[in-house]
Structures are given as C-alpha cells and as structure tokens.
Amino acid sequence: MWGLVISLIMAIVIGFIGNALADNMMPGGIIGAAIAGFAGSWIGNSLFGNFGPKIADFAIIPAVLGTAIFVLVLGLIAKFIRRAA
C-alpha cells in the first residue's frame, strides 16, 4: 500500500519538475502532473535507460527528462490544435 502512495507522490513531484523545465505547458494541475510524471518516467526510461538515483523504482534523472519531453510535446500539440480551431 505504501509503495503505491510513494509512487504517486514521486510521479507528482517529477511531473511538476518536468513541467517547470518545459515552461509550464501542462494543463490539469496535480492530476496532470501525476499523469505526466508516470508517462514521462516511462519515456525517460525507454530513451535514456535506468541510471542515477532511484526512489520508489523511479530513476529520477531519466524520469525528469522524459517528463519534460512529454510536457513539451503535449504543449506543442495543444497549441497547434488551438490555432487550428
């Protein structure tokens, strides 16, 4: 049970850090940050591997980099959709 809570907290923290690195382009507040943290962790682990310090099975450095990439791409897609509408 505590593992799930710690993973959720780490996803939120990583999501907020990645959002700050990507110029605050992520909508959704705390829920958006959690989603971005989980997705960014997966992307970062796939692209950069599994290195650096780990907390709750999150490799912190690749997770933050992957979250920044995810938020940046998502923000660009949202900006493009808003312009097209």
N, CA, C and O of each residue as an XYZ file, in Angstrom:
340
protein
N       0.815     -1.193      0.000
C       0.000      0.000      0.000
C       0.860      1.259      0.000
O       0.592      2.203     -0.743
N       1.912      1.265      0.853
C       2.773      2.439      0.919
C       3.570      2.634     -0.365
O       3.915      3.759     -0.726
N       3.856      1.546     -1.041
C       4.577      1.654     -2.313
C       3.776      2.430     -3.350
O       4.336      3.223     -4.106
N       2.479      2.204     -3.385
C       1.607      2.923     -4.311
C       1.550      4.409     -3.965
O       1.597      5.256     -4.857
N       1.451      4.723     -2.688
C       1.393      6.116     -2.250
C       2.703      6.832     -2.583
O       2.685      7.956     -3.084
N       3.824      6.192     -2.309
C       5.130      6.801     -2.603
C       5.310      6.963     -4.105
O       5.838      7.982     -4.550
N       4.883      5.977     -4.899
C       4.974      6.100     -6.357
C       4.131      7.253     -6.872
O       4.564      7.981     -7.766
N       2.941      7.431     -6.327
C       2.075      8.527     -6.739
C       2.687      9.879     -6.370
O       2.659     10.812     -7.173
N       3.232      9.985     -5.177
C       3.880     11.228     -4.752
C       5.086     11.529     -5.634
O       5.289     12.675     -6.035
N       5.885     10.514     -5.938
C       7.057     10.728     -6.803
C       6.628     11.138     -8.204
O       7.275     11.988     -8.816
N       5.553     10.556     -8.726
C       5.064     10.938    -10.056
C       4.611     12.394    -10.067
O       4.857     13.109    -11.038
N       3.961     12.835     -9.012
C       3.510     14.222     -8.928
C       4.696     15.168     -8.854
O       4.720     16.185     -9.547
N       5.674     14.848     -8.028
C       6.861     15.700     -7.896
C       7.630     15.754     -9.212
O       8.022     16.832     -9.660
N       7.843     14.608     -9.824
C       8.548     14.561    -11.112
C       7.748     15.302    -12.173
O       8.330     15.984    -13.016
N       6.428     15.183    -12.147
C       5.584     15.907    -13.092
C       5.707     17.406    -12.949
O       5.775     18.118    -13.951
N       5.736     17.905    -11.715
C       5.883     19.343    -11.504
C       7.268     19.840    -11.928
O       7.387     20.928    -12.490
N       8.304     19.059    -11.664
C       9.657     19.456    -12.081
C       9.762     19.463    -13.604
O      10.296     20.408    -14.183
N       9.260     18.424    -14.249
C       9.280     18.378    -15.708
C       8.460     19.487    -16.329
O       8.837     20.035    -17.365
N       7.341     19.825    -15.705
C       6.504     20.917    -16.182
C       7.241     22.251    -16.067
O       7.142     23.092    -16.961
N       7.965     22.447    -14.989
C       8.729     23.682    -14.815
C       9.844     23.780    -15.858
O      10.130     24.870    -16.354
N      10.469     22.661    -16.192
C      11.521     22.666    -17.208
C      10.973     22.928    -18.601
O      11.681     23.466    -19.452
N       9.724     22.556    -18.843
C       9.116     22.718    -20.167
C       8.252     23.972    -20.242
O       7.322     24.032    -21.046
N       8.541     24.954    -19.430
C       7.887     26.263    -19.492
C       6.402     26.209    -19.136
O       5.599     26.928    -19.731
N       6.031     25.368    -18.178
C       4.666     25.292    -17.641
C       3.601     25.133    -18.717
O       2.645     25.907    -18.769
N       3.763     24.141    -19.565
C       2.824     23.912    -20.657
C       1.803     22.822    -20.350
O       0.944     22.548    -21.188
N       1.865     22.191    -19.181
C       0.990     21.063    -18.865
C      -0.287     21.527    -18.181
O      -0.219     22.137    -17.113
N      -1.451     21.255    -18.767
C      -2.703     21.580    -18.087
C      -3.072     20.481    -17.095
O      -2.507     19.388    -17.137
N      -3.999     20.764    -16.221
C      -4.548     19.707    -15.382
C      -4.124     19.737    -13.934
O      -4.597     18.908    -13.157
N      -3.270     20.634    -13.533
C      -2.882     20.743    -12.137
C      -2.183     19.500    -11.614
O      -1.284     18.963    -12.261
N      -2.600     19.048    -10.443
C      -1.932     17.932     -9.774
C      -2.196     16.608    -10.492
O      -1.321     15.743    -10.525
N      -3.377     16.440    -11.061
C      -3.683     15.210    -11.795
C      -2.877     15.163    -13.091
O      -2.348     14.116    -13.463
N      -2.786     16.298    -13.769
C      -1.965     16.369    -14.976
C      -0.508     16.115    -14.673
O       0.190     15.475    -15.460
N      -0.038     16.611    -13.534
C       1.355     16.380    -13.142
C       1.605     14.898    -12.859
O       2.656     14.365    -13.216
N       0.646     14.237    -12.220
C       0.805     12.809    -11.935
C       0.835     11.995    -13.225
O       1.658     11.093    -13.380
N      -0.061     12.318    -14.141
C      -0.086     11.614    -15.428
C       1.206     11.865    -16.187
O       1.801     10.940    -16.740
N       1.639     13.133    -16.212
C       2.886     13.474    -16.892
C       4.082     12.788    -16.229
O       5.014     12.372    -16.917
N       4.061     12.669    -14.915
C       5.152     12.002    -14.201
C       5.250     10.530    -14.550
O       6.345     10.019    -14.784
N       4.117      9.844    -14.587
C       4.135      8.425    -14.947
C       4.523      8.227    -16.409
O       5.358      7.378    -16.722
N       3.917      9.011    -17.307
C       4.238      8.880    -18.731
C       5.686      9.287    -19.002
O       6.390      8.624    -19.764
N       6.123     10.370    -18.382
C       7.492     10.832    -18.571
C       8.514      9.867    -18.010
O       9.602      9.724    -18.568
N       8.186      9.214    -16.933
C       9.084      8.211    -16.377
C       9.262      7.051    -17.344
O      10.370      6.550    -17.531
N       8.179      6.636    -17.947
C       8.251      5.549    -18.924
C       9.055      5.984    -20.152
O       9.904      5.234    -20.635
N       8.790      7.195    -20.659
C       9.506      7.712    -21.830
C      10.986      7.876    -21.518
O      11.838      7.469    -22.307
N      11.293      8.468    -20.374
C      12.690      8.679    -19.989
C      13.447      7.384    -19.807
O      14.612      7.279    -20.192
N      12.790      6.396    -19.221
C      13.431      5.097    -19.038
C      13.668      4.419    -20.379
O      14.679      3.742    -20.561
N      12.744      4.595    -21.319
C      12.904      3.997    -22.645
C      14.004      4.682    -23.449
O      14.774      4.016    -24.142
N      14.081      6.011    -23.360
C      15.054      6.752    -24.158
C      16.453      6.776    -23.551
O      17.442      6.595    -24.261
N      16.538      6.997    -22.246
C      17.829      7.239    -21.606
C      18.323      6.094    -20.746
O      19.460      6.136    -20.276
N      17.526      5.092    -20.529
C      17.951      3.972    -19.698
C      17.603      4.202    -18.236
O      16.799      5.070    -17.897
N      18.220      3.415    -17.392
C      17.892      3.393    -15.978
C      19.144      3.741    -15.171
O      19.840      2.847    -14.691
N      19.430      5.030    -15.022
C      20.631      5.439    -14.300
C      20.280      6.512    -13.279
O      19.169      7.043    -13.271
N      21.229      6.817    -12.434
C      21.028      7.860    -11.434
C      20.333      7.327    -10.199
O      20.074      6.130    -10.077
N      20.037      8.237     -9.285
C      19.375      7.822     -8.039
C      17.951      7.334     -8.302
O      17.269      7.807     -9.210
N      17.524      6.373     -7.478
C      16.182      5.798     -7.629
C      15.403      5.950     -6.335
O      15.918      5.709     -5.243
N      14.159      6.352     -6.483
C      13.226      6.400     -5.358
C      11.930      5.772     -5.850
O      11.368      6.203     -6.857
N      11.460      4.761     -5.144
C      10.218      4.060     -5.490
C      10.235      3.576     -6.934
O       9.258      3.751     -7.662
N      11.326      2.978     -7.343
C      11.529      2.438     -8.695
C      11.488      3.498     -9.787
O      11.342      3.149    -10.958
N      11.610      4.774     -9.451
C      11.744      5.852    -10.421
C      13.212      6.231    -10.487
O      13.790      6.652     -9.485
N      13.821      6.087    -11.656
C      15.156      6.631    -11.862
C      14.950      8.125    -12.091
O      14.399      8.525    -13.116
N      15.380      8.937    -11.161
C      14.983     10.347    -11.100
C      15.400     11.134    -12.341
O      14.564     11.825    -12.925
N      16.642     11.055    -12.758
C      17.134     11.876    -13.870
C      16.437     11.533    -15.189
O      15.946     12.446    -15.853
N      16.369     10.258    -15.603
C      15.632      9.968    -16.840
C      14.147     10.299    -16.743
O      13.538     10.693    -17.738
N      13.556     10.143    -15.560
C      12.131     10.440    -15.391
C      11.862     11.930    -15.581
O      10.892     12.304    -16.241
N      12.699     12.773    -15.015
C      12.512     14.217    -15.157
C      12.721     14.637    -16.610
O      11.950     15.438    -17.139
N      13.759     14.104    -17.261
C      13.999     14.437    -18.671
C      12.854     13.951    -19.559
O      12.412     14.674    -20.451
N      12.377     12.740    -19.322
C      11.260     12.205    -20.097
C       9.982     12.990    -19.872
O       9.204     13.191    -20.805
N       9.757     13.438    -18.640
C       8.573     14.246    -18.348
C       8.649     15.597    -19.041
O       7.647     16.087    -19.562
N       9.830     16.203    -19.051
C       9.987     17.481    -19.749
C       9.708     17.319    -21.241
O       9.059     18.171    -21.848
N      10.191     16.240    -21.828
C       9.932     15.975    -23.248
C       8.442     15.758    -23.481
O       7.872     16.309    -24.423
N       7.807     14.955    -22.624
C       6.378     14.670    -22.755
C       5.547     15.939    -22.649
O       4.644     16.154    -23.457
N       5.839     16.780    -21.669
C       5.080     18.013    -21.470
C       5.313     18.970    -22.635
O       4.376     19.624    -23.093
N       6.538     19.056    -23.114
C       6.834     19.940    -24.237
C       6.068     19.516    -25.488
O       5.462     20.353    -26.157
N       6.091     18.238    -25.805
C       5.377     17.739    -26.985
C       3.864     17.916    -26.809
O       3.179     18.337    -27.740
N       3.354     17.603    -25.643
C       1.925     17.763    -25.384
C       1.510     19.230    -25.469
O       0.445     19.537    -26.005
N       2.327     20.131    -24.954
C       2.033     21.555    -25.040
C       2.049     22.061    -26.468
O       1.211     22.881    -26.843
N       2.996     21.584    -27.277
C       3.049     21.985    -28.679
C       1.840     21.473    -29.457
O       1.299     22.185    -30.303
N       1.420     20.255    -29.176
C       0.229     19.703    -29.834
C      -1.006     20.511    -29.441
O      -1.835     20.824    -30.296
N      -1.138     20.851    -28.160
C      -2.289     21.639    -27.705
C      -2.282     23.027    -28.335
O      -3.332     23.548    -28.711
N      -1.099     23.624    -28.450
C      -1.009     24.944    -29.088
C      -1.391     24.871    -30.554
O      -2.060     25.770    -31.062
N      -0.976     23.810    -31.246
C      -1.310     23.629    -32.641
C      -2.818     23.420    -32.832
O      -3.399     23.953    -33.778
N      -3.446     22.657    -31.952
C      -4.887     22.404    -32.036
C      -5.663     23.701    -31.760
O      -6.675     23.960    -32.412
N      -5.205     24.512    -30.809
C      -5.891     25.767    -30.514
C      -5.813     26.728    -31.706
O      -6.775     27.447    -31.979
N      -4.693     26.748    -32.409
C      -4.554     27.610    -33.576
C      -5.425     27.134    -34.736
O      -5.943     27.952    -35.496
N      -5.588     25.825    -34.877
C      -6.364     25.279    -35.979
C      -7.867     25.470    -35.749
O      -8.640     25.499    -36.707
N      -8.274     25.597    -34.518
C      -9.722     25.723    -34.209
C     -10.248     27.109    -34.420
O     -11.434     27.359    -34.202
